[in-house]
Amino acid sequence: MSDALEDIVTKELGPLGLELFEIHSRGTRSRPVLDVRIERMDGEKVTVDDCARASRAIESKLDEGGIVAERYVLEVSSPGIERPLRNARDFRRFVGRDAVVTADPVQDAPELNGKEVRIAGVEDDDGTEMVMLEDAAGTTLRVPLAAIRKARLAFNWKR
């Protein structure tokens, strides 16, 4: 994805109180499909109206030409209910929520290989960000953020 496209999207979202979560391109060169995922800066859930406002703002800049093909498809959405968790900020934001985590084995913690856990917090341990995860037995696991290979929120149908 071009830095110019990402810059345009980021600049257009900021005044709307929105931020770019990720952007992907697929489709063909003559008719690309731009998949833009957004979040609200206030941490609230993304609404359909947020997506519509973002889409209008982004389209107006893309239609000026030069960044994407003349014919393109723009899809704007939230990261979803099972959104990826990519950094300490994401883990802090979703403390108390269930997540599916895959992490490298670390001392004093079992291997997490797609295991569902509850996010208990994030701590700084002498410059190393440690994610606190609570397993089904109620044991808190301290996992360095750098050891987490993949994580996403888990939607729990039982609640």
Backbone torsions as a table, in degrees:
resi	resn	phi	psi	omega
1	MET	NA	138.0	-176.3
2	SER	-74.6	144.6	177.0
3	ASP	-63.8	-33.7	-179.9
4	ALA	-62.5	-42.8	179.0
5	LEU	-64.2	-45.6	179.6
6	GLU	-61.8	-40.5	178.1
7	ASP	-61.5	-45.0	179.5
8	ILE	-60.8	-48.3	-178.1
9	VAL	-61.6	-45.8	-179.2
10	THR	-60.8	-45.0	-179.7
11	LYS	-63.9	-37.0	-178.7
12	GLU	-75.0	-30.9	-177.9
13	LEU	-77.1	-35.1	-175.4
14	GLY	-51.8	-53.8	-179.6
15	PRO	-62.5	-17.2	179.9
16	LEU	-89.6	-0.4	-177.1
17	GLY	77.5	22.6	-177.8
18	LEU	-120.4	159.1	175.1
19	GLU	-137.8	155.8	-179.2
20	LEU	-77.2	127.0	173.8
21	PHE	-91.4	-50.9	175.7
22	GLU	-163.6	160.9	178.0
23	ILE	-140.0	134.3	179.0
24	HIS	-130.5	151.3	176.1
25	SER	-121.9	136.8	175.1
26	ARG	-144.5	-169.6	-177.5
27	GLY	87.9	-156.4	-177.8
28	THR	-105.1	167.6	179.4
29	ARG	-64.6	-35.6	-179.1
30	SER	-81.4	-19.3	178.2
31	ARG	-144.0	75.2	-180.0
32	PRO	-70.7	152.8	172.7
33	VAL	-112.7	119.5	179.0
34	LEU	-100.7	117.9	-179.4
35	ASP	-104.1	106.3	-177.1
36	VAL	-108.2	124.0	177.5
37	ARG	-108.1	131.1	-174.8
38	ILE	-122.6	160.3	172.7
39	GLU	-133.5	158.4	174.9
40	ARG	-87.2	139.7	179.1
41	MET	-66.4	-26.1	-179.0
42	ASP	-84.1	0.6	177.3
43	GLY	82.8	-4.1	178.5
44	GLU	-73.6	170.0	178.8
45	LYS	-70.6	143.1	176.7
46	VAL	-72.6	132.6	179.8
47	THR	-103.6	169.4	175.2
48	VAL	-62.0	-39.1	178.1
49	ASP	-62.6	-38.5	176.4
50	ASP	-59.9	-44.5	-179.9
51	CYS	-64.0	-40.7	179.8
52	ALA	-65.8	-44.0	179.1
53	ARG	-63.0	-42.9	179.5
54	ALA	-63.8	-44.2	-179.3
55	SER	-59.6	-46.6	179.8
56	ARG	-61.6	-42.6	-178.4
57	ALA	-66.9	-43.8	-179.1
58	ILE	-67.4	-45.4	-179.8
59	GLU	-58.0	-40.8	-177.7
60	SER	-60.5	-36.8	178.3
61	LYS	-76.9	-40.4	-179.8
62	LEU	-66.7	-32.8	-179.6
63	ASP	-70.3	-15.0	175.7
64	GLU	-67.6	-17.4	172.4
65	GLY	94.2	161.9	173.6
66	GLY	96.5	-27.3	-176.1
67	ILE	-91.7	-43.7	179.0
68	VAL	-126.5	171.3	178.3
69	ALA	-58.7	157.3	-178.9
70	GLU	-58.4	-37.7	177.1
71	ARG	-107.1	121.3	179.8
72	TYR	-146.3	165.2	174.9
73	VAL	-119.3	129.7	178.5
74	LEU	-112.3	123.1	176.7
75	GLU	-118.4	121.6	-179.4
76	VAL	-117.4	129.4	-179.6
77	SER	-153.5	176.7	174.6
78	SER	-85.1	168.5	176.1
79	PRO	-67.8	-12.8	176.4
80	GLY	97.3	170.1	-176.8
81	ILE	-74.1	-19.2	175.4
82	GLU	-112.9	48.2	-175.2
83	ARG	-63.6	149.3	175.4
84	PRO	-66.6	149.0	173.2
85	LEU	-111.1	116.8	-170.1
86	ARG	-114.2	-18.4	-174.9
87	ASN	-151.8	176.7	-177.7
88	ALA	-60.2	-37.5	179.1
89	ARG	-58.6	-43.3	178.2
90	ASP	-62.0	-46.1	-179.6
91	PHE	-63.7	-40.5	178.1
92	ARG	-62.5	-42.4	-177.8
93	ARG	-61.5	-31.9	-173.7
94	PHE	-111.1	28.5	175.2
95	VAL	-56.6	135.4	-179.4
96	GLY	94.2	-11.2	-179.9
97	ARG	-94.8	156.7	176.2
98	ASP	-82.8	147.0	179.6
99	ALA	-143.5	156.2	172.2
100	VAL	-106.2	122.3	-171.9
101	VAL	-126.9	137.0	170.9
102	THR	-119.4	123.3	-177.4
103	ALA	-141.6	154.3	174.2
104	ASP	-65.3	148.6	177.8
105	PRO	-61.4	139.5	176.3
106	VAL	-130.8	159.0	-179.1
107	GLN	-57.3	137.2	176.7
108	ASP	66.6	16.3	176.8
109	ALA	-141.4	136.3	177.9
110	PRO	-67.1	160.5	177.6
111	GLU	-64.4	135.3	176.1
112	LEU	-104.6	109.8	-178.3
113	ASN	-125.0	78.5	-178.2
114	GLY	73.1	29.0	-177.3
115	LYS	-87.9	138.1	177.7
116	GLU	-82.1	129.8	-178.7
117	VAL	-140.1	169.2	174.1
118	ARG	-105.0	136.1	178.8
119	ILE	-77.9	120.2	-176.5
120	ALA	-103.6	-17.2	178.3
121	GLY	154.0	-179.5	177.0
122	VAL	-136.2	132.9	178.9
123	GLU	-127.4	154.7	174.2
124	ASP	-100.5	119.8	-179.3
125	ASP	-113.8	88.5	-178.3
126	ASP	51.8	49.6	177.0
127	GLY	89.4	-5.9	177.3
128	THR	-106.4	121.1	178.2
129	GLU	-76.6	124.5	-179.5
130	MET	-111.7	127.9	177.5
131	VAL	-95.9	128.8	178.6
132	MET	-94.9	121.1	-178.5
133	LEU	-124.5	134.0	-179.7
134	GLU	-105.3	124.5	-179.7
135	ASP	-84.3	179.9	-176.0
136	ALA	-61.8	-26.1	-179.9
137	ALA	-84.4	-3.2	179.7
138	GLY	89.5	7.2	179.0
139	THR	-82.5	132.1	177.7
140	THR	-89.0	125.4	178.2
141	LEU	-103.6	133.3	176.3
142	ARG	-101.8	113.8	-175.9
143	VAL	-122.8	125.4	176.2
144	PRO	-60.8	136.2	179.3
145	LEU	-54.2	-37.4	-179.0
146	ALA	-64.4	-21.0	-179.8
147	ALA	-85.3	-12.8	-179.0
148	ILE	-81.2	114.9	-178.6
149	ARG	-85.9	-33.9	-177.0
150	LYS	-155.9	138.4	177.5
151	ALA	-154.1	146.4	176.2
152	ARG	-152.0	155.1	174.7
153	LEU	-65.4	149.4	177.9
154	ALA	-111.2	125.7	175.7
155	PHE	-82.4	125.9	-177.4
156	ASN	-107.5	110.6	-177.7
157	TRP	-69.8	-17.6	-175.3
158	LYS	-76.9	-15.3	-175.7
159	ARG	-98.2	NA	NA
